[in-house]
């Protein structure tokens, strides 16, 4: 009887898991394996897949020979330098504000999260108009206070700053809600004990909130780092990788090589180089987190 019950549970588990496993196999594992094989060929997307020519490591060698590849990697790291510290600091401060018992706080939390669920296409189109150097609303408002706004999306320096600001605006709601959940998991006893000792609000934030929130901060830093390396939608729509490649990214180049220049093998090689960069970066981050993440409470 016990054996039959265990068998029925296994059968039920198999029945319920099979559709998900089939989807994982069809839409995740098979494309990954296919991309590895394609990266060692000269497939141009137009010819039949049976006409692929094996060329070994030539595509990978070309990735490291092209100056555009280094430009894209440099642009991504420039984006990271501006985006990652800002999203962590601003997201933490916003989460602390949303954690306070103020009237209508649920409305504020919902309002902050609205940009997160908005399509990147819609967001990019709206912000492209707002940041228009001649007729954009941002420059108009700046002109009202005597400031001449830059040509945001056509300037080598300001284009990446515009991309960073727009990405911060869209992502900060997600980060703040994640950090808010971490804040609500911190016991009030710590703050009450600190108040009895006469601790200032800054001391409570730096010595209690930040250490106890560090596991959540580590999660936020990790996913923000991975998402930054995959920067694509806002770049393609707002700047199209310009001006003069100032906002070109790795994923944007993969898209162009695969679907505009029909160099599918080269694009696949770029994708795996990107995966390697992400893997090494997250591995380094995992080693560093041991010095500042506090898991014991």
N, C-alpha and C positions, 0 to 999 in steps of 0.2 A: 504493500500500500504506500509506504514511504517512497519506495523507488518510483512508483507510478506518478506520485505527486511531484517529485523532482524532475522527472521526464516531462511532465506537462508544463512545468515552469520553464524548462529549457526550450521546449517547443514554442511557447508563447513569446519568450524573449527573441528567439530566432525570427518568428513571424513579424514581430514589431520592429526589429532592427534591420531586417533585410532591405526594405525600401530605402532607408537612410544610407545603408552601406552601398547599395547599388548606385545611388546618386553620388556618393563620395567617390566611388570608383570611376563613374562615367564623367563627372565634371571636375574632379580634382586630380586623382592619381593618374589616370590615362593621359590627360593633357600635359601633366608634368613630365611623365616619361617620354611623351612624344616630343616635347620641346627640347629635351636633352638630345634625342636622336637628331632632330632638325638642326640643332646648333652645330653639328659636325658635317653639315651638308651645304650645298649652294642653292637650295630650293628657293625659287623666286616667286612662289605663290600662284603663278600663272600656269606653269607646266604641271602635268599629272605627278602625283606623289611617287609613282613608280620610276620617274625619271630623275630622282634625286641623285646627285653625285657626292660621294663621300670625299671630303677635303681635309679631314683631320682637325687640327687645332688652328687652322688658318683664320677662322672667324674670330676666335679669341685673341689671336695675335693682332688682328686688325683693330679690335676694340682698344687695345693698349697703344696702337700706333696712331690712332686718330686724335687730333687735337680737340675735336668736338666732344669726345668722351671726357677728357680732363676738364673741359669747360663746364660740362654738365655736372660732373662730380663737385667741382669747385662751387658752382651755384647752389647746389643742394646743401653744402656745408655752410655757405653764407646764410642761407635760409635758416638752417639749424641754429646758428649763432644768435640770430635775432628772434626766432620763434620759440625755441625750447625754454630758455630762461623766462621769457615774458609769459608764456602760457602757464608755467608752473607758479610764478609769483602772483600774477593777476588772478589765476584760477583759485589759488589758496585764499587770497584776500576776499574775493567774491564769495567763496564758500563760507568763510568766517562771518561775513555780513548776512548771508542767507540763513545761517544757523542761529541768528539772534531771534529772540521771541518778540518780533515786532508785528504790528497789525498788518494783515494782508500779505504775509510772507509767502503763502502758497501761490498767490498771484504773481509775485516777483519771481519765484522759482520757475513757474511755467513760462513767463515772459523771457527769461534768460535762456530757456531751452528751445524756444521757437526756431532760432537760426539753425540749430543742429538738425532738425528734421526737414529743413528746407533744401531743395535740390541745389547742388553745386552749380548746375547750369543756370538756374534762375538767379542765384546769388551773384554769379560772375557777370551776368549780363547787366544786372542792376548796378553793381559796383563799377562796371566799366563806364556806364553813363555818369555815375556820381563823380568819378575821378577823371572825367574828360577835361583836358587841359584848357579848352576854350569855352565850353558851355556847361561844364559839370557843376553840380550843386556845391561840392566841397570847396572848389576854388572861388565860387561866388560868395560863400559864407566867409572865407578868409579875406576876400577883398573888402567886405563890410567892416573889418577891423583893421584895415590898412596893410594887409599882408598879401603879397603877390604869390599865388600858389604856383607850384612847378607843373610842368607837363608830365604828370605822373607816369603814365604808361608808355610814353615815348622817350623817356630819359633813362640813360644807362644806370644811373645811381638810384633814382626814385622808383623805377619799375619794380625792383625786388622788394623795396620797402613797402610799396603798395600791396604786393602779393602777401607779404608777412602780415600787414595790418588786416587785410580782408580775411585771411586764414584765422587770425586770432579772434576776430569778431564772430566767426562761425563756430569755432571749436571751443571757445571759452565756456559756453554753457554746458557742454558735455563734461569737460574737465571739472568744472565747479560742482556739478551734481555728484560725480564720483567722489570728489574730496569731501563734499557735504555728508555723504554716507559714512566716510571714514571719521569725520568729526563727531557724528552722532553716536559712534561706537566708543567714544572716549568717555569714561565715567566722570561725572561731575565732582566726585570726591577729590580728585586731584586739584581742581580749581578752588574748591572750598578750603582745602588745606593750605593752598598757596595764599589765599586771601587772609587767612589767619596769621600767616607769616609776613603779611604786608607786601606781597609781591605786586608789582605794577602790571598793567595790561600787556606791556611789551615783554616783560619777563615771563608772564604766563604763556604768551604766544610762542616765544623762542625756546623756553625751557620745558614746556609741557606739551603744547599743541604740536609743534613741529616734530619732536622726537616720536610721539605716539602716533602721529599721522604719517611717519616716514614709510611704512609698508605701502600705504595707498599712494604716496608721492612716487615711490619707486615704480609702481604699476603705471601711473600716469606718464612718467618720464619714458618708460619703455614703449608704450603704445604710441606716444607722441613722436618718439624717435623713429619708429618703424613707419608711421604714416608720413613723416617728413621726407623720407627717402622715396616714397611713392607719390610725391607731389606731381600732379598732372592736370586735373580738370580746370582749376582756376588759371593756370599758366596757359593752357591751350586757348581758352576763351578770351581771357583778358589781354594777353600780350602776344599770344601765338609764338612763344619762345623768344621774342625780341625784347627790346631793340638790339639788333646785332648779336643775338645769342645771350644777352644779359640775364635772361630768366629761363633759358633752356635747361631742362632737367633730363635725368636718365630715362624716366618712363616716357617723357615726351619724345625723346629720340627713338626709343623702341617702337612707339606708335608710328612715327614717320617712316622709319626704315621698313617696318612690316607692311603697312597698308598704303603708303604713298610711293615708296621707292621699290616695293616688292622684294626687299632683301630679307626674307623670312629667316633664313639661317643665321644671318648676322644679328638680326633683332633677337632671336632666341639666345644667342651667345651673350648679348648685352643683358638680357634678363637674368641669366645665371650669374653674371658678374655682379649685378645688383644684389642678387640673393646672397652672394658671398660677402659683399660689403655690409649688408644688414646683419648677417650672422656674426661677423667679426665684431661689429659695433655693439650688438646686444650681449655678446660674450664678454667684452670689456666692461660693459655696464654692469653685468652680473657680478664680475669680480670686484668692481669698485663699490657696489652697494653694501658689501659686508662691513665697510668702514663707517657707514652712516645710517643704515636702516636698523631700527630697533624692533625686534619681534617680541621681546619679553615685556610684559606690563605688570 
